[in-house]
Amino acid sequence: MTEPYAMTATELVAAYESKELSPVEATASVLDRIEAADPVLNAYCLVEADAAMEEARRSEDRWSRGEPAGLLDGVPVSIKDLLYTRGRPTLRGSLSISAEREWAEDAPSVARMREQGAVFVGKTTTPEFGWKGVTDNPLTGITRNPWNPSTTSGGSSGGSAAAVAAGMAPLSVGTDGGGSVRIPAAFCGIFGMKPTYGRIPLYPASPFGTLAHAGPMARTVEDAALLMDVVTGPDSRDWSALESPRGGYRAAVAEALAMGSLAGLRIAYAPTLAGAEVDPEVAARVEAVAGLLERLGADVETADPGFADPVEAYHTLWFSGAAKVVEQLGPEQFARLDPGLQEICREGAAKSALEYLGAVDERMALGVWMGRFHETYDLLLTPTIPIPAFEAGVEVPPGSGLRRWTGWTPFTYPFNLTQQPAATVPAGLAGGLPVGAQLVAARHGDELVLRASAVLHAALCAEGVVGTGPVG
């Protein structure tokens, strides 16, 4: 039998139903895995083993009575340390936040998982306030990639990605303001999705505004769909939250896998966007994905959406948000922030209201552009990241000449500006490190992204191109 820590959430629930495994055994296995792997990877900033085992014992009792609390009863999960978790501190990777206060409220996604019986094993690391595309911070240091600990896990949900990939809990909820679910998922060889803005409610509202999404991270698309069924839907604390589809995401994915075909889908394959350079091995892997999608029945056409790089508009919005995050800090606290965060906060604070509104105008125009593009194409295929993971502990690849993390993430942040659903599917290896292929749909096309991702991932697994991460 597979070690419980290496099982998916879907497999764990099935094993609980059949009495082959108990939530206590599964949670103990995950905690042992954390104890063995996390000293190297540093994916967790908080692990509460005693509380997790108590939750697991309560779950075991419910299962023994045939009364599971919900879809995730007994499944070990982690939460990115940007999301409020009742009874546990949310320090956001910063020395500026004190743990010595009352932590009385769950974020909406955390509340939904708690209601469904999930076992919380811990909080995962983030760069300070989630500001960049790699994960290191002044509070807990550097988070590393399970495929090669000398390389970065990506960010800002790098702790969540490393934890899922290494078997330190099969599910995590991350956040994505410019790629922060998709970047680390691609680098760590797992599935990650940024749903349409509002699909997963957020509270408190992000200072980064409507760039910020929450999203599922898992080793399989089926697990991500399971988590989506739990954490989506309205919450009174988020006035922008959307309704969930009536049929549910798991049902849609199951139906797609039963069909095993993508016939009828029109997919645009863009080897690059706005002229971004792509590592040849990465490009080859994503091109192979385009060929596989065609063999699965889709109508695939090489087609560039044709928009200019919106990075300056993104910087105006992102840096302004960062300045808002830290505006209450005094000079001594500000000086203890990540130096790169200090830099972008100063830039953001210098932006005028007219500059901000100009960036909003550019963002809206890009949304219209992509809306029209998707009148022709159901999905857009791109690389997720143009390079494999690089050295851990730095914001940009050494010797690249780049200044900010956005210089090496040209395929992710545009779709935060447009609020479209976008997912990264493991697509093989380049130089021994994972490559991700990104699938993007029009706004509200979350189910389509999950269906296509599931069929694609299943085909890649069948061909032996990918597995389920370094634990599988």
Secondary structure by P-SEA (a helix, b strand, c coil): ccccccccaaaaaaaaaaccccaaaaaaaaaaaaaaccccccccccccaaaaaaaaaaaaaaaaaccccccccccccccccccccccccccccccccccccccccccaaaaaaaaacccccbbbbbcccccccccccccccbbbbcccccccccccaaaaaaaaaaccccccccccccaaaaaaaaaabbbbbbccccccccccccccccccccccccccaaaaaaaaacccccccccccbbbcccccaaaaaaaaaaacccccbbbbbbcccccccccaaaaaaaaaaaaaaaaacccccccccccccaaaaaaaaaaaaaaaacccccaaaaaaccaaaaaaaaaaaaccaaaaaaaaaaaaaaaaaaaaaaacccccccccccccccccccccccccccccccccccccaaaaaaccbbbbccccccccbbbbbbbbbcccaaaaaaaaaaaaaaaaaaaccccccccc
